[in-house]
Amino acid sequence: MDLAVAPGETFGIVGESGCGKTTLARTLLGLQREAAGEILLEGRVVSGQEPVAARRMRAAVQYVHQDPGAALDPWWRVGRTLAEGLAIHGVTDRAEQEARIAETLAAVGLDVAMAARYPHELSGGQQRRIGLARILLLRPKVVILDEPTAGLDLSVQAAVLRLLRDLRARFGLTYIFISHDLSVVRRVCDRVAVMYLGRIVEEGSAEALFREPRHPYTRALLAAAPRLDGQAAGPSLPGDPPSLRAVPSGCRFHPRCAMAVPLCAAQDPASEAAAPDHIVACHRWRDVPTEHRDAA
């Protein structure tokens, strides 16, 4: 599986639960050792390092938790939590810590008084902003966002997405955006990768992938997405993804694919260019109808 994320872009990763999205994020962070291959950051190999060296070399990659409230110590005030990250990364001067915390809270649209609050005193949207402030303090280059809008009502979701866009422009950030919400991915991502059972089965610009998906799995995901125009969503995929302990032979998706032929069970498909900046791994992608009903 080859992935390349360009500086300054928002790269989306979508797929069913259990397909490997969070495992990929943990591997990029160095929390989980890669089984094979290499990870490069700005042209430097950062994989295969000892834990201490790995943390130092990957300090430019930070992670915003799916549940920011659970990532905050309930017994610590917000200011102490933010200061802890700075201290771990060598900023121990109290005055400098307070100045950087105030600056970063303002950058995410919060008053400095928030530093005196406990996590339970914050709303869901405020917790999301504190989670962003926590990693922005460390001045990252790549931010992994794991379901950044999950559990938020639409107005708060829109505010968080605007904030993410503004922070990307202000700090020159690169986002890896993990989400189940295809409507959000379509709006905010420049490119999208579709993952199934640990493999990227389709990748391309968000515009091309949503307009003309070429892999049967991508089409099934889009068809099953909830719609806002009153039309019924398509049928869900039959069954559940197989276990990674027992990966099917050939194409990993073939046991659930309505287009599967004997070749699909016998041979793992190579990634091919279906169009400029549009890659698909499917034996039958040329037979997939090009007309597609847009997802919501």
C-alpha positions in Angstrom: 0.0 0.0 0.0 1.6 3.3 -1.1 0.3 6.6 0.1 1.7 10.1 -0.5 0.3 13.2 1.2 1.3 16.6 -0.2 2.2 19.5 2.1 -0.8 21.7 2.8 -3.5 19.3 1.6 -6.3 17.6 3.4 -6.1 13.9 2.7 -9.2 11.8 3.6 -9.3 8.2 4.6 -12.6 6.4 4.6 -13.9 2.9 5.1 -15.9 0.7 7.4 -15.1 0.2 11.0 -12.3 -2.3 11.4 -10.7 -1.6 7.9 -7.5 -0.3 9.5 -7.9 3.5 9.5 -6.9 4.0 13.1 -4.2 1.3 12.9 -2.7 3.3 10.0 -2.8 6.5 12.1 -1.1 4.7 15.0 1.6 3.5 12.7 2.2 6.9 11.3 2.6 8.2 14.8 5.0 5.5 15.8 2.7 4.0 18.4 2.6 0.8 16.5 5.5 -0.8 14.6 5.0 -1.2 10.9 5.2 -4.9 9.7 6.8 -4.0 6.4 7.7 -1.0 4.2 8.9 2.5 5.0 7.5 5.7 6.3 9.0 8.9 5.0 8.5 12.4 6.5 9.8 15.2 4.3 12.0 12.7 2.4 13.5 11.2 5.6 12.9 7.6 6.6 11.3 7.7 10.1 10.2 4.0 10.3 12.2 1.2 11.9 13.6 3.5 14.7 13.8 2.7 18.4 11.0 4.3 20.4 12.9 7.3 21.7 14.3 8.1 18.3 10.9 7.5 16.6 9.2 10.0 18.9 11.9 12.6 18.2 11.8 12.1 14.5 8.0 12.1 14.3 7.4 15.1 16.6 6.1 17.0 13.6 3.2 14.5 13.4 0.4 14.9 16.0 -3.0 13.3 16.6 -6.3 14.7 17.6 -8.3 12.1 19.4 -11.8 11.0 18.3 -13.1 11.6 21.8 -11.2 14.7 23.0 -13.0 14.6 26.4 -11.7 11.2 27.1 -8.2 12.4 26.2 -8.3 15.1 28.9 -7.5 14.3 32.6 -10.7 15.0 34.5 -8.7 16.0 37.6 -6.6 18.6 35.8 -7.5 22.0 34.7 -7.2 22.7 31.0 -4.2 24.9 31.5 -2.2 22.2 33.3 -3.0 19.7 30.6 -1.8 22.1 27.9 1.4 23.0 29.9 2.2 19.3 30.3 2.7 18.8 26.6 5.0 21.9 26.4 7.0 20.6 29.3 7.4 17.2 27.7 8.8 18.9 24.6 11.3 21.0 26.5 9.4 24.2 27.2 9.6 24.5 31.0 9.7 28.2 31.5 6.3 29.1 33.2 6.0 32.5 31.6 6.7 31.1 28.1 4.2 28.3 28.7 1.4 30.8 29.7 2.1 33.0 26.7 2.0 30.2 24.2 -1.2 28.7 25.8 -2.9 32.1 25.7 -1.9 32.6 22.0 -3.0 29.1 21.0 -6.3 29.3 22.8 -7.0 32.6 20.9 -6.1 30.8 17.7 -8.8 28.2 18.2 -11.4 30.8 19.2 -11.3 30.4 23.0 -10.8 32.8 25.8 -7.7 32.4 28.0 -10.1 31.9 30.9 -10.8 28.4 29.6 -7.4 27.4 31.0 -8.9 27.5 34.5 -11.7 25.1 33.6 -12.0 21.4 34.1 -12.9 19.1 31.1 -16.5 18.5 32.4 -17.2 22.2 32.3 -16.6 22.3 28.5 -19.1 21.7 25.8 -18.4 19.1 23.0 -17.3 21.9 20.6 -15.0 23.5 23.3 -13.4 20.1 24.0 -12.7 19.7 20.2 -11.0 23.1 20.3 -9.0 22.3 23.4 -7.9 19.1 21.6 -6.7 21.2 18.6 -5.0 23.7 20.9 -3.2 20.9 22.7 -1.4 19.7 19.5 -1.0 23.2 17.9 1.1 24.1 21.0 3.7 21.6 19.7 3.9 23.3 16.3 3.2 20.2 14.2 3.4 20.0 10.4 1.0 17.0 10.0 -2.1 16.6 12.0 -4.1 13.3 12.1 -7.8 14.1 12.7 -9.7 11.0 13.8 -13.5 11.6 13.3 -13.2 15.3 14.2 -16.9 16.0 13.9 -18.3 12.8 15.4 -21.1 13.4 18.0 -21.5 17.1 17.2 -24.7 18.8 16.0 -24.6 20.4 12.6 -24.0 24.0 13.7 -21.1 23.0 15.9 -19.8 20.7 13.2 -19.8 23.5 10.7 -17.9 25.8 13.2 -15.3 23.1 13.8 -14.8 22.5 10.0 -14.4 26.3 9.5 -11.8 26.4 12.3 -9.9 23.5 10.8 -9.8 25.3 7.4 -8.6 28.5 9.0 -5.9 26.8 11.1 -4.6 24.9 8.1 -4.1 28.2 6.2 -2.7 30.1 9.3 -0.2 27.5 10.4 0.6 25.7 7.1 -0.8 22.4 8.3 -1.3 19.2 6.5 -4.3 17.1 7.5 -4.9 13.4 7.4 -8.7 13.3 7.9 -10.2 10.0 9.1 -14.0 9.9 9.0 -17.1 7.8 8.4 -19.0 10.9 7.3 -18.7 10.9 3.6 -20.6 14.3 3.2 -17.9 15.9 5.4 -15.1 14.2 3.6 -16.5 15.4 0.3 -16.6 19.0 1.5 -13.2 19.4 3.2 -10.8 16.9 1.6 -8.6 17.5 -1.5 -7.9 13.8 -2.0 -9.5 10.7 -0.6 -8.3 7.1 -0.1 -10.8 4.3 0.4 -9.5 1.5 2.6 -10.8 -2.1 2.9 -9.3 -4.7 5.2 -5.9 -2.9 5.5 -5.6 -2.0 1.8 -6.3 1.1 -0.2 -8.7 0.0 -3.0 -9.3 3.4 -4.6 -7.7 6.8 -4.3 -8.1 10.1 -6.2 -9.2 13.7 -5.9 -12.3 14.1 -3.9 -14.1 15.5 -6.9 -13.3 12.6 -9.2 -13.8 9.9 -6.6 -17.3 11.1 -5.5 -18.4 11.9 -9.1 -17.2 8.7 -10.7 -16.2 5.9 -8.2 -14.7 2.9 -10.0 -14.4 0.3 -7.2 -17.5 -1.7 -6.3 -16.7 -1.1 -2.6 -16.5 2.7 -3.0 -19.8 2.7 -4.9 -21.4 0.6 -2.1 -20.2 3.0 0.6 -21.5 6.0 -1.3 -24.9 4.3 -2.1 -25.4 3.5 1.5 -24.6 7.0 2.8 -27.6 8.9 4.3 -29.1 11.5 2.0 -30.5 14.9 2.7 -32.7 15.2 -0.5 -35.4 12.8 0.7 -34.3 9.9 -1.5 -33.7 6.5 0.2 -30.1 5.4 0.7 -29.0 2.3 -1.2 -28.7 -1.2 0.4 -26.0 -1.8 2.9 -23.2 -4.2 2.1 -23.9 -7.9 3.0 -22.0 -9.3 5.9 -19.1 -7.8 7.9 -15.4 -7.3 6.8 -13.4 -10.5 7.4 -10.9 -10.6 10.1 -7.3 -9.5 9.4 -6.3 -12.9 10.9 -8.0 -14.6 7.9 -7.6 -12.4 4.9 -9.5 -13.8 1.9 -7.4 -14.9 -1.1 -7.2 -12.8 -4.2 -9.2 -9.5 -3.9 -10.0 -9.0 -0.2 -13.4 -7.7 -1.1 -14.5 -10.5 -3.4 -16.6 -12.5 -0.8 -19.0 -9.4 -0.5 -18.8 -8.2 -4.1 -21.7 -8.6 -6.5 -19.4 -8.3 -9.5 -16.9 -10.9 -8.4 -15.7 -13.6 -10.9 -13.3 -16.5 -10.3 -10.3 -14.4 -11.1 -11.1 -12.1 -8.1 -10.7 -15.1 -5.7 -7.5 -16.2 -7.3 -5.5 -13.1 -7.9 -5.0 -9.9 -5.9 -5.6 -7.0 -8.2 -2.8 -4.5 -8.8 -3.4 -0.8 -8.5 -4.1 0.8 -11.9 -4.7 4.3 -13.1 -8.4 4.7 -14.0 -7.8 8.4 -14.9 -5.3 11.1 -14.1 -4.9 11.2 -10.3 -7.4 8.3 -9.9 -6.1 4.9 -8.8 -8.2 1.7 -8.4 -7.3 -1.9 -7.4 -10.0 -4.0 -9.0 -10.0 -6.6 -11.8 -13.4 -5.4 -13.1 -13.2 -1.6 -12.6 -13.6 -1.1 -16.4 -17.0 -2.9 -16.1 -18.3 -0.6 -13.4 -21.0 1.7 -14.7 -19.7 5.3 -14.9 -23.1 6.8 -14.0 -23.4 7.3 -10.3 -25.9 8.9 -8.1 -24.2 11.5 -5.9 -24.0 10.9 -2.2 -25.5 13.5 0.1 
